[in-house]
Amino acid sequence: MDNITVNINDYDIIKSDTINNIKISTARIELFKYITVRVGLYKDNTLIDNRMIEISGTDYANWGTDDNYIINLVLTNLNLTKK
C-alpha cells in the first residue's frame, strides 16, 4: 500500500518529555551523494521519538571517515548538546 493522506478536523496533540540520550543509525545511503540517518530520542532505555536527518552536499563531503563529524552534525541539527 502506498502512503495515503486523509484530511481530518483539527486535533491538538500536546506531548512533553525529557530525553537523555540518542541513538544514531543509518537509514539510507547513496555513496558519494547522501546519507539519511535515523536518530532515536530516548529517555533512559525508552524510545520517545524518531527523527530522520539527510546529510548531503558539503556536509556529506566534509564527513570523510570521522563519525564524530556525524554526531556533531546531528546534535547541532537537533539543538542538543553532548554531556
C-alpha positions as CSV (number, residue, x, y, z in Angstrom):
1,M,0.0,0.0,0.0
2,D,1.2,3.5,-0.8
3,N,1.0,6.3,1.6
4,I,-2.5,7.7,1.9
5,T,-3.2,11.2,3.1
6,V,-6.6,11.8,4.8
7,N,-7.7,15.2,5.8
8,I,-9.2,15.4,9.3
9,N,-10.7,18.0,11.6
10,D,-8.0,19.9,13.6
11,Y,-6.9,17.8,16.6
12,D,-4.3,19.1,19.1
13,I,-1.6,16.7,20.3
14,I,0.4,18.1,23.2
15,K,3.3,16.0,24.3
16,S,6.2,16.9,26.5
17,D,9.0,14.6,27.7
18,T,12.7,14.8,28.6
19,I,15.3,12.8,26.7
20,N,18.8,12.0,28.0
21,N,20.4,10.0,25.1
22,I,20.2,9.4,21.4
23,K,21.0,6.5,19.1
24,I,22.1,7.2,15.5
25,S,21.8,4.6,12.8
26,T,22.0,4.6,9.0
27,A,18.6,4.6,7.3
28,R,19.7,5.1,3.7
29,I,22.9,5.8,1.9
30,E,23.9,6.5,-1.7
31,L,27.6,6.5,-1.9
32,F,29.2,9.8,-2.8
33,K,25.8,11.6,-2.7
34,Y,24.0,11.4,0.7
35,I,23.2,9.5,3.9
36,T,20.0,9.6,5.8
37,V,20.4,8.8,9.5
38,R,17.7,7.7,11.9
39,V,18.0,9.3,15.3
40,G,16.2,7.7,18.2
41,L,15.5,10.0,21.1
42,Y,15.5,8.1,24.4
43,K,14.7,8.7,28.0
44,D,17.0,6.1,29.6
45,N,16.0,3.0,27.6
46,T,12.6,4.2,26.5
47,L,12.1,5.4,22.9
48,I,10.3,8.7,22.9
49,D,10.6,9.8,19.3
50,N,12.4,9.2,16.0
51,R,13.9,11.8,13.7
52,M,15.3,11.4,10.2
53,I,18.1,13.6,9.0
54,E,19.5,13.7,5.5
55,I,23.2,14.7,5.1
56,S,24.2,15.7,1.6
57,G,26.2,18.3,-0.3
58,T,29.0,20.0,1.5
59,D,28.0,18.3,4.8
60,Y,28.3,14.9,3.2
61,A,31.6,15.8,1.5
62,N,33.1,17.0,4.8
63,W,32.2,13.8,6.6
64,G,35.2,11.8,5.4
65,T,35.8,8.9,7.8
66,D,35.3,10.7,11.1
67,D,31.9,9.6,12.6
68,N,32.3,12.3,15.3
69,Y,31.5,14.7,12.5
70,I,28.1,13.0,12.0
71,I,27.5,13.0,15.8
72,N,28.2,16.7,16.0
73,L,26.1,17.5,12.9
74,V,23.1,15.5,14.3
75,L,23.5,17.3,17.7
76,T,23.6,20.7,16.0
77,N,20.6,19.8,13.8
78,L,18.5,18.8,16.8
79,N,19.8,21.7,19.0
80,L,21.2,19.2,21.5
81,T,24.5,19.3,23.4
82,K,26.7,16.4,24.4
83,K,27.0,15.7,28.1
